[in-house]
Amino acid sequence: FIGSHLTAELLKQYPDSSITIVDNLSTGRRENLTSFENDPRIRIFFNDILSMPELEKLVAQSSTIFHLAAAVGVELVVKDPVRTILTNVHGTENVLRHTAHYHKRVIVASTSEVYGKSTQKLFTETDDLIIGSPDHCRWSYACSKLLDEFYLKAFHQASGMPGTVVRFFNTVGPRQTGRYGMVIPRFVSRALNGEPIQVYGDGTQSRCFCHVFDVIRALKLLIGNEASYGETYNIGSQDSITIGDLAREVIRLTGSSSAIELEIGRASCRERV
């Protein structure tokens, strides 16, 4: 989802460069890359960074590495926490070991989830982090991405590797799928089908959403920014919306007849908009 938009923008900005894509399609979709498959500037490897033998060679041949590969989506994380930890920790370790060895520019995608249970309205990159109990496996995602950040900082301090961490805040936009619990495409799909929209909790929890085009703009600005080496950046929005209001806005924009179902513990409440 993010990588396909990034590829398109990099081709525009650097038309004489080549781009290598690695994706095991575990959560991505091959159709997102259809427009690139016959482009001579593009190489695509449908492989896994945990095991692919060509990874070191590909890193050595590249000038900039965007490490976006991860297990994503709350639904996937809860169902398969082992895969989440292995992919996010050991996959990132494989990438960073090579980028440090060849002293390559690397930008690692982290997540706003690392802020955990903080009740602050505004998040800064130097805040202390409050992670939930390991009895709740959803926190394995936040912890695995936080360890990725520590890995990058450690390699930067040890070897001067030009690395940067970016914490994405609920990136949304074209090509995103609701298959793994992503809220906006899930809400839109149910609204278009006239199905009830399920909101967990009482709907007053709020989130900030950032359009993928703005995320890509930030990533491009960081490529040659030497002041960002060893630093961490939030990439998101300062505008928040409650999940209940988000559901109502989706219903309004789609002209849907869907009702909103609040899933509060074992009870369900139904709201007609």
C-alpha positions as CSV (number, residue, x, y, z in Angstrom):
1,F,0.0,0.0,0.0
2,I,2.6,2.6,1.1
3,G,5.4,1.1,-0.9
4,S,3.5,1.2,-4.2
5,H,2.8,5.0,-3.8
6,L,6.4,5.6,-2.8
7,T,7.6,3.8,-5.9
8,A,5.5,5.9,-8.2
9,E,6.7,9.1,-6.6
10,L,10.4,8.1,-6.7
11,L,10.1,7.3,-10.4
12,K,8.8,10.8,-11.0
13,Q,11.5,12.5,-8.9
14,Y,14.4,10.3,-10.0
15,P,13.4,9.1,-13.5
16,D,16.9,7.9,-14.4
17,S,17.3,5.7,-11.3
18,S,16.4,2.1,-10.7
19,I,14.2,0.8,-7.9
20,T,14.2,-2.6,-6.2
21,I,11.0,-3.8,-4.5
22,V,11.0,-6.7,-2.0
23,D,7.6,-8.0,-0.9
24,N,6.5,-11.4,0.3
25,L,2.8,-10.4,-0.3
26,S,1.8,-11.6,3.2
27,T,-0.2,-8.4,3.6
28,G,0.5,-6.6,0.4
29,R,-1.3,-7.1,-2.9
30,R,0.4,-8.0,-6.2
31,E,-2.1,-5.8,-8.1
32,N,-0.6,-2.7,-6.4
33,L,2.5,-3.4,-8.4
34,T,1.0,-4.2,-11.7
35,S,1.9,-0.9,-13.3
36,F,5.5,-1.4,-12.5
37,E,6.1,-5.0,-13.6
38,N,7.1,-4.1,-17.2
39,D,9.1,-0.9,-16.3
40,P,12.8,-1.6,-17.0
41,R,13.8,0.6,-14.1
42,I,12.0,-1.7,-11.6
43,R,13.1,-5.0,-10.2
44,I,10.6,-6.9,-8.1
45,F,11.5,-9.8,-5.7
46,F,8.5,-11.7,-4.3
47,N,10.6,-12.9,-1.4
48,D,10.9,-12.6,2.4
49,I,13.5,-10.5,4.2
50,L,13.8,-13.2,6.8
51,S,15.3,-15.7,4.5
52,M,16.1,-14.3,1.0
53,P,19.8,-14.9,0.1
54,E,19.9,-11.9,-2.2
55,L,19.2,-9.3,0.5
56,E,22.8,-8.3,1.2
57,K,23.5,-7.9,-2.5
58,L,20.4,-5.8,-3.0
59,V,21.3,-3.5,-0.1
60,A,24.9,-3.2,-1.3
61,Q,23.6,-2.1,-4.8
62,S,21.2,0.5,-3.4
63,S,21.8,4.1,-2.3
64,T,18.7,4.5,-0.1
65,I,16.7,1.8,1.6
66,F,13.1,2.4,2.8
67,H,12.3,-0.4,5.2
68,L,8.5,-0.7,5.3
69,A,8.3,-4.5,5.6
70,A,6.4,-5.5,8.7
71,A,3.5,-7.5,10.1
72,V,0.7,-4.9,10.2
73,G,-2.9,-4.6,11.3
74,V,-4.4,-5.2,14.7
75,E,-6.3,-8.3,13.6
76,L,-3.2,-10.0,12.2
77,V,-1.1,-9.1,15.3
78,V,-3.7,-10.5,17.7
79,K,-4.1,-13.7,15.6
80,D,-0.4,-14.4,15.0
81,P,1.9,-12.6,17.6
82,V,4.8,-15.0,16.8
83,R,4.9,-14.0,13.2
84,T,4.6,-10.3,14.2
85,I,7.7,-10.6,16.5
86,L,9.8,-12.6,14.0
87,T,9.0,-10.4,11.0
88,N,9.4,-7.1,12.7
89,V,12.4,-7.9,14.8
90,H,14.5,-10.3,12.9
91,G,13.5,-8.9,9.5
92,T,14.6,-5.4,10.6
93,E,17.8,-6.9,12.1
94,N,18.6,-8.5,8.7
95,V,18.1,-5.2,6.9
96,L,20.0,-3.0,9.3
97,R,23.0,-5.4,9.6
98,H,23.6,-5.0,5.9
99,T,22.8,-1.2,5.8
100,A,25.3,-0.7,8.6
101,H,28.0,-2.8,7.0
102,Y,27.7,-0.9,3.7
103,H,27.0,2.4,5.3
104,K,23.7,2.9,3.4
105,R,21.0,5.5,3.9
106,V,18.1,3.8,5.6
107,I,14.7,5.0,6.7
108,V,12.8,2.6,9.0
109,A,9.1,2.7,9.4
110,S,7.9,2.5,13.0
111,T,4.5,3.3,14.4
112,S,2.5,5.6,16.7
113,E,1.6,2.4,18.6
114,V,4.9,2.8,20.5
115,Y,3.3,5.6,22.5
116,G,1.2,2.8,24.0
117,K,-1.3,3.8,26.7
118,S,-0.2,7.4,27.0
119,T,-3.2,9.7,27.6
120,Q,-1.5,12.8,26.2
121,K,-3.3,14.7,23.5
122,L,0.0,15.6,21.7
123,F,2.9,13.2,21.2
124,T,6.5,14.2,20.8
125,E,9.4,12.0,19.7
126,T,11.2,12.3,23.1
127,D,8.2,11.3,25.3
128,D,8.4,8.4,27.7
129,L,6.5,5.4,26.4
130,I,3.8,3.4,28.3
131,I,3.4,-0.1,26.9
132,G,0.6,-2.4,28.0
133,S,0.9,-5.7,29.7
134,P,2.5,-8.7,27.8
135,D,-0.7,-10.6,28.8
136,H,-2.3,-8.7,25.9
137,C,-0.6,-9.8,22.7
138,R,-1.7,-6.7,20.8
139,W,1.3,-4.9,22.5
140,S,3.7,-7.3,20.8
141,Y,3.4,-5.1,17.7
142,A,4.4,-1.9,19.5
143,C,7.2,-3.6,21.4
144,S,8.6,-5.2,18.2
145,K,8.6,-1.9,16.4
146,L,10.2,-0.1,19.4
147,L,13.0,-2.7,19.3
148,D,13.4,-1.8,15.6
149,E,14.0,1.8,16.7
150,F,16.6,0.7,19.3
151,Y,18.3,-1.4,16.6
152,L,18.6,1.6,14.3
153,K,19.8,4.0,17.0
154,A,22.4,1.4,18.1
155,F,23.8,0.9,14.6
156,H,23.9,4.7,14.1
157,Q,25.8,5.3,17.3
158,A,28.2,2.4,16.7
159,S,29.0,3.0,13.0
160,G,27.5,6.3,12.0
161,M,25.0,4.5,9.8
162,P,22.8,7.2,8.2
163,G,19.5,5.9,9.5
164,T,16.2,7.6,10.5
165,V,13.1,6.4,12.2
166,V,9.6,7.5,11.1
167,R,6.6,6.8,13.2
168,F,3.5,6.6,11.1
169,F,0.1,7.7,12.5
170,N,-2.7,5.7,10.8
171,T,-1.8,6.1,7.2
172,V,-4.8,5.9,4.9
173,G,-5.6,6.3,1.2
174,P,-6.1,4.5,-2.1
175,R,-5.1,0.8,-2.3
176,Q,-5.4,0.2,1.4
177,T,-7.3,-2.9,2.3
178,G,-9.5,-3.5,5.4
179,R,-8.5,-7.2,5.4
180,Y,-6.3,-6.9,8.5
181,G,-8.5,-4.5,10.5
182,M,-7.6,-1.1,8.9
183,V,-10.5,1.0,10.0
184,I,-11.4,3.3,7.1
185,P,-11.5,0.7,4.3
186,R,-13.4,-1.6,6.6
187,F,-16.0,1.1,7.4
188,V,-16.3,2.1,3.8
189,S,-16.7,-1.4,2.6
190,R,-19.5,-2.1,5.1
191,A,-21.2,1.2,4.3
192,L,-21.2,0.6,0.6
193,N,-22.8,-2.8,1.2
194,G,-25.4,-1.4,3.6
195,E,-24.0,-3.6,6.4
196,P,-23.7,-2.6,10.1
197,I,-20.5,-0.8,10.9
198,Q,-18.9,-2.2,14.1
199,V,-17.2,0.2,16.4
200,Y,-15.3,-1.3,19.3
201,G,-15.8,0.4,22.7
202,D,-18.1,3.4,23.0
203,G,-16.8,5.2,19.9
204,T,-15.3,8.1,21.8
205,Q,-11.7,6.9,21.4
206,S,-10.0,9.3,18.9
207,R,-7.4,8.8,16.2
208,C,-5.4,11.0,13.8
209,F,-5.3,9.9,10.2
210,C,-2.6,10.9,7.7
211,H,-3.1,10.6,3.9
212,V,-0.6,8.4,2.2
213,F,0.4,11.2,-0.2
214,D,1.5,13.3,2.8
215,V,3.5,10.3,4.2
216,I,5.3,10.0,0.9
217,R,6.0,13.7,0.7
218,A,7.7,13.4,4.2
219,L,9.7,10.3,3.2
220,K,11.0,12.1,0.1
221,L,12.1,15.1,2.1
222,L,14.1,12.9,4.4
223,I,16.2,11.1,1.8
224,G,19.0,13.6,1.6
225,N,18.5,15.4,4.9
226,E,21.7,14.7,6.9
227,A,20.3,16.5,10.0
228,S,17.8,13.6,10.3
229,Y,20.5,10.9,10.7
230,G,19.9,9.1,14.0
231,E,16.7,11.0,14.6
232,T,13.0,10.0,15.0
233,Y,10.1,11.8,13.4
234,N,6.3,11.5,13.8
235,I,4.5,11.5,10.5
236,G,0.9,12.2,11.0
237,S,-1.8,14.8,11.5
238,Q,-2.7,17.2,14.3
239,D,-6.4,16.8,13.5
240,S,-8.2,14.0,15.4
241,I,-11.6,12.4,15.1
242,T,-13.5,9.9,17.3
243,I,-14.1,6.5,15.8
244,G,-17.8,7.1,16.3
245,D,-17.7,10.3,14.3
246,L,-15.6,8.6,11.7
247,A,-18.2,6.0,11.2
248,R,-21.0,8.6,10.9
249,E,-18.9,10.6,8.4
250,V,-18.4,7.5,6.3
251,I,-22.1,6.8,6.3
252,R,-22.8,10.4,5.3
253,L,-20.3,10.5,2.5
254,T,-21.4,7.2,1.0
255,G,-25.1,7.9,1.5
256,S,-25.4,4.5,3.2
257,S,-28.3,3.1,5.2
258,S,-25.9,1.3,7.5
259,A,-26.4,1.3,11.3
260,I,-23.5,1.7,13.8
261,E,-23.0,-1.2,16.2
262,L,-21.0,-0.4,19.4
263,E,-19.2,-3.5,20.7
264,I,-18.8,-2.8,24.4
265,G,-17.5,-5.9,26.1
266,R,-20.0,-8.7,25.5
267,A,-22.9,-6.2,24.9
268,S,-23.8,-4.6,21.7
269,C,-25.6,-1.2,21.1
270,R,-27.1,-0.2,17.8
271,E,-27.2,3.3,16.5
272,R,-29.1,4.4,13.4
273,V,-27.7,7.4,11.6
